[in-house]
Amino acid sequence: MVSVITISRDGKAHDSPKLGDPQSPALCSCKAVVNDSDNALQCDACENWFHIACVNVSPAAYSAYKTLADQKQFSNWFCPKCLDDKSVDRLPPRCLAALSARIDAIERETSNISRKQDQLVDRMDKLYENLERERRRRNIIVKNLSPVEGKNDRETVSRFVQDHLGVDIGPSSIDLVWRFKTSSATNNGRPPLLGVSFNDLSVRSSILANASTIRNSLNDCVKNVYIGKHLTKQQSQQAYDARQQRNNQQQQQQQSSSVISKNHTNRSSSRARISINNNNNSNNNNNNNNNNNNINNDNNSNDNLNNINNSNNNNLNNNGNNNRNTNNNNNNKKFNSQGNRSSRSSNKY
């Protein structure tokens, strides 16, 4: 018989009562007493004991329940009556709850292990990076330095440095010279990258300090040679990111300068247009004033013409009056003359 570990309503685990206890006899649905030697299961709902044959539980399933009970793992089993009764409060399967708890514990432990592993990996990466930097502390790299026929790379590097950098390299200053086996350079028609390791760090420092003078050479073959530090992968990435950041800042500054220049040009154009409009308005006002003056002058001319006409009319009137007066005077004179002649004739007679 399996003594299944059960959980009470208060959440505490306890063993089912032992069979054979006179105070709690166990009876199967077949009304027979369930003995310790019987293959029986206890229902978690009604807590009654049942022979596995009476409830159609296979020996394999019973063996699984027995294994869980021996390992003190929670398990749930309901008799057919309790399974059909919907009012029975079925607790979550205890075996699944226990398994879920174990999985959660394993996940927490796995998470801790993963975190520790990540920390160890980061530490290993830092140690490896420091080791590589220490190994490359004595090295330089030389790009685009073609081999010289009849000379090894050690002699080629020494001669180039002495001729173009003015740094004298002693016979024991160089420890090792090698060519990197990379396809990127050879596929582009360039000589493989050259590495040089020095015994004397002062020689290396002098070479790096004067390396920038190569750019001022008039010889293109010499000008294309690059001498720099032997950087690690992390240092190369950091240098690349720094160059990208500088380029982005320069582009932003150029764009800002272009926008400022454009705005200045637009403001200048606006001021020029405003000045032109003001000049046009001034010219229009002057033209209007001139037109008004011309109109006034024309009116004055008309007034003058009217005055002239009036004067002419007055002259004409005066002339007419004068003529009439003259005629009257002449007529009077004629009459007077005739009168005088008549008087003289009368006197004669």
C-alpha positions in Angstrom: 0.0 0.0 0.0 1.2 3.5 -0.8 1.2 5.9 2.1 0.7 9.0 0.0 1.8 12.3 1.5 -1.2 14.6 1.6 -1.6 18.3 2.3 -4.3 19.5 4.7 -6.4 22.6 4.3 -4.0 24.6 6.4 -1.3 23.9 3.9 0.7 21.5 6.1 2.0 18.2 4.8 1.3 15.0 6.8 1.4 11.3 6.3 -1.9 9.5 5.9 -2.9 7.4 8.9 -1.4 4.0 9.1 -3.5 1.1 8.4 -4.1 -1.2 11.2 -4.8 1.6 13.5 -7.8 0.5 15.5 -9.1 4.1 15.7 -9.2 4.5 11.9 -9.8 1.3 10.0 -9.5 1.7 6.2 -12.2 0.2 4.1 -12.3 -0.1 0.3 -15.3 0.6 -1.8 -15.6 -3.2 -1.9 -16.2 -3.0 1.9 -13.0 -5.0 2.5 -10.4 -3.8 4.9 -7.3 -2.4 3.2 -4.2 -4.0 4.7 -0.6 -2.7 4.7 0.4 -5.3 2.2 -2.4 -4.4 -0.3 -1.8 -2.3 -3.3 -4.1 0.6 -2.5 -4.3 4.4 -3.0 -5.9 7.1 -0.9 -8.2 9.7 -2.5 -7.1 13.2 -1.8 -10.7 14.5 -1.7 -12.6 12.0 0.4 -9.4 10.5 1.9 -10.8 6.9 1.6 -8.6 4.0 0.6 -9.2 1.9 -2.5 -7.6 -1.2 -3.9 -6.1 -0.4 -7.3 -8.1 -3.2 -8.8 -11.3 -1.7 -7.5 -10.6 1.7 -9.1 -9.0 0.4 -12.4 -5.5 1.7 -11.6 -2.8 -0.1 -13.6 0.2 -1.6 -11.7 2.5 0.7 -13.7 0.6 3.8 -12.5 0.6 2.4 -9.0 4.3 1.9 -9.2 4.8 5.6 -10.3 2.7 6.8 -7.3 4.7 4.5 -5.0 8.0 6.0 -6.3 6.7 9.5 -5.6 5.7 8.4 -2.1 9.0 6.9 -1.4 10.8 10.1 -2.5 8.3 12.1 -0.4 7.1 14.0 -3.5 3.6 15.4 -3.4 1.1 13.6 -5.7 -2.7 13.9 -6.3 -5.1 11.1 -6.9 -8.9 11.2 -6.9 -11.3 8.3 -6.7 -13.9 7.9 -9.5 -16.7 9.3 -7.3 -14.8 12.5 -6.4 -13.7 12.9 -10.1 -17.4 12.9 -11.1 -18.4 15.2 -8.3 -18.0 18.8 -9.6 -18.6 20.2 -6.1 -15.3 18.7 -4.9 -12.7 21.3 -4.3 -9.7 20.0 -6.2 -6.4 21.3 -5.1 -3.7 21.9 -7.7 -1.9 18.7 -8.5 0.7 18.4 -5.8 3.2 16.7 -7.9 3.1 19.5 -10.5 3.3 22.1 -7.8 6.4 20.4 -6.3 7.8 20.0 -9.8 7.2 23.7 -10.6 8.9 24.7 -7.3 11.9 22.5 -8.1 12.0 24.0 -11.6 11.9 27.5 -10.2 14.7 26.7 -7.8 16.8 25.2 -10.7 16.1 28.3 -12.8 17.2 30.6 -10.0 20.4 28.5 -9.5 20.9 28.4 -13.3 20.5 32.2 -13.4 23.1 32.6 -10.7 25.4 30.3 -12.4 24.9 32.1 -15.7 25.6 35.4 -14.0 28.8 34.1 -12.5 29.8 32.6 -15.8 29.2 36.0 -17.5 31.3 37.6 -14.8 34.1 35.0 -15.4 33.9 35.5 -19.1 34.2 39.3 -18.7 37.1 38.9 -16.4 38.8 36.5 -18.8 38.2 38.9 -21.7 39.8 41.7 -19.6 42.8 39.5 -18.7 43.2 38.5 -22.3 43.0 42.1 -23.4 45.6 43.2 -20.9 47.8 40.3 -21.9 47.5 41.2 -25.6 48.2 44.9 -24.9 51.3 43.9 -23.0 52.5 41.6 -25.8 51.9 44.4 -28.4 53.4 47.1 -26.3 56.8 46.6 -28.1 55.3 46.3 -31.6 54.5 48.5 -34.5 52.7 47.8 -37.8 53.8 49.0 -41.2 51.3 49.2 -44.1 52.1 49.4 -47.8 55.9 48.8 -47.4 56.8 46.6 -50.4 59.5 44.0 -50.1 62.9 44.9 -51.6 64.6 42.3 -53.8 67.7 40.9 -52.3 66.9 42.2 -48.7 64.9 40.7 -45.9 62.1 42.6 -44.2 64.3 43.5 -41.2 66.8 45.3 -43.5 64.0 46.9 -45.4 62.4 48.3 -42.3 65.7 49.5 -40.9 66.6 51.3 -44.1 63.2 52.9 -44.6 63.1 54.2 -41.0 66.7 55.6 -41.3 66.2 57.2 -44.7 62.7 58.8 -44.2 62.3 59.2 -40.4 65.9 59.8 -39.4 65.9 57.2 -36.7 68.9 55.0 -36.4 68.1 51.4 -35.5 70.8 49.3 -33.9 71.4 45.7 -34.8 69.9 44.5 -31.5 67.0 46.9 -31.4 64.7 44.7 -33.5 63.5 41.5 -31.9 61.3 40.1 -34.6 59.8 41.1 -38.1 56.9 39.2 -39.7 54.3 39.5 -42.4 50.6 39.1 -41.5 48.9 36.4 -43.5 45.8 38.3 -44.5 44.1 38.1 -47.9 42.6 41.6 -47.8 45.9 43.3 -48.6 47.0 40.9 -51.3 43.7 40.8 -53.0 43.9 44.6 -53.4 47.4 44.4 -54.9 49.1 45.8 -51.7 51.9 44.1 -49.8 51.0 42.2 -46.7 50.9 44.0 -43.4 54.3 44.1 -41.7 54.8 43.7 -37.9 57.9 44.7 -36.0 58.8 43.9 -32.4 61.5 45.9 -30.7 63.8 45.2 -27.8 64.4 48.8 -27.2 61.2 50.8 -26.4 62.9 54.1 -27.0 63.5 53.3 -30.6 59.8 52.3 -31.0 58.7 55.6 -29.4 61.0 57.6 -31.7 59.6 55.9 -34.8 56.0 56.6 -33.7 56.8 60.2 -32.9 58.2 60.8 -36.4 55.8 58.6 -38.3 53.5 61.6 -39.3 56.4 63.2 -41.3 55.9 60.5 -44.0 52.8 62.3 -45.2 54.9 65.3 -46.3 57.1 63.2 -48.7 57.0 64.0 -52.4 57.4 60.3 -53.2 54.0 58.7 -53.5 55.4 55.2 -52.6 56.8 56.7 -49.4 53.8 58.8 -48.7 51.5 55.8 -48.9 53.4 53.9 -46.1 51.7 54.0 -42.7 53.4 53.3 -39.4 51.3 52.9 -36.3 50.8 51.0 -33.0 49.9 47.3 -33.0 46.4 47.6 -31.6 44.3 44.9 -30.2 40.8 44.2 -31.6 39.2 46.2 -28.8 41.6 49.1 -29.3 41.0 49.1 -33.1 37.2 49.2 -32.5 37.6 52.1 -30.1 39.8 54.0 -32.6 37.2 53.3 -35.3 34.3 54.5 -33.1 36.3 57.7 -32.2 37.0 58.4 -36.0 33.3 57.9 -36.7 32.3 60.2 -33.9 34.7 62.9 -35.2 33.4 62.6 -38.7 29.8 62.9 -37.6 30.7 66.0 -35.5 32.4 67.5 -38.5 29.4 66.8 -40.8 27.1 68.3 -38.2 29.3 71.4 -38.0 29.4 71.7 -41.8 25.6 71.3 -42.0 25.1 73.9 -39.2 27.5 76.3 -41.1 25.6 75.7 -44.3 22.3 76.4 -42.6 23.7 79.6 -41.0 25.1 80.7 -44.3 21.9 80.0 -46.1 19.9 81.9 -43.5 22.3 84.8 -43.8 21.9 84.8 -47.6 18.1 84.6 -47.3 18.2 87.5 -44.8 20.4 89.5 -47.2 18.1 88.7 -50.1 15.1 89.8 -48.0 16.8 93.0 -47.1 17.7 93.6 -50.7 14.1 93.0 -51.8 12.8 95.3 -49.1 15.2 98.0 -50.2 14.2 97.5 -53.9 10.5 97.7 -52.9 11.2 100.9 -50.8 13.0 102.4 -53.8 10.1 101.5 -56.1 7.6 102.9 -53.7 9.7 106.1 -53.4 10.0 106.3 -57.2 6.2 105.8 -57.5 5.6 108.5 -54.9 8.0 110.8 -56.8 6.2 110.0 -60.1 2.9 110.7 -58.5 4.1 113.9 -57.1 5.5 114.9 -60.5 2.3 114.0 -62.1 0.4 116.0 -59.6 2.8 118.9 -60.2 2.4 118.5 -63.9 -1.4 118.5 -63.4 -1.1 121.6 -61.3 1.1 123.2 -63.8 -1.3 122.4 -66.5 -4.1 123.9 -64.4 -2.0 126.9 -63.9 -1.3 127.1 -67.6 -5.0 126.8 -68.2 -5.6 129.6 -65.7 -3.0 131.7 -67.5 -4.6 131.0 -70.8 -7.9 132.0 -69.3 -6.3 135.1 -68.0 -4.8 135.8 -71.4 -8.1 135.2 -73.0 -9.8 137.4 -70.5 -7.1 140.1 -71.2 -7.6 139.7 -74.9 -11.3 140.0 -74.5 -10.8 143.1 -72.4 -8.5 144.4 -75.0 -11.0 143.6 -77.6 -13.7 145.4 -75.6 -11.4 148.3 -75.0 -10.6 148.4 -78.7 -14.2 148.3 -79.5 -15.0 151.0 -77.1 -12.2 153.0 -78.4 -13.3 152.5 -81.9 -16.8 153.5 -81.1 -15.6 156.5 -79.2 -13.4 157.4 -82.1 -16.2 157.0 -84.5 -18.4 159.1 -82.3 -15.8 161.8 -82.1 -15.3 161.7 -85.8 -19.1 162.0 -86.3 -19.2 164.8 -83.9 -16.4 166.5 -85.7 -18.2 166.0 -88.9 -21.4 167.4 -87.5 -19.5 170.3 -86.0 -17.8 171.0 -89.3 -21.0 171.0 -91.2 -22.6 173.2 -88.5 -19.7 175.6 -88.8 -20.0 175.6 -92.6 -23.7 176.3 -92.3 -23.1 179.2 -89.9 -20.5 180.7 -92.2 -22.9 180.4 -95.1 -25.7 182.1 -93.1 -23.4 184.8 -92.2 -22.4 185.2 -95.8 -25.9 185.7 -96.9 
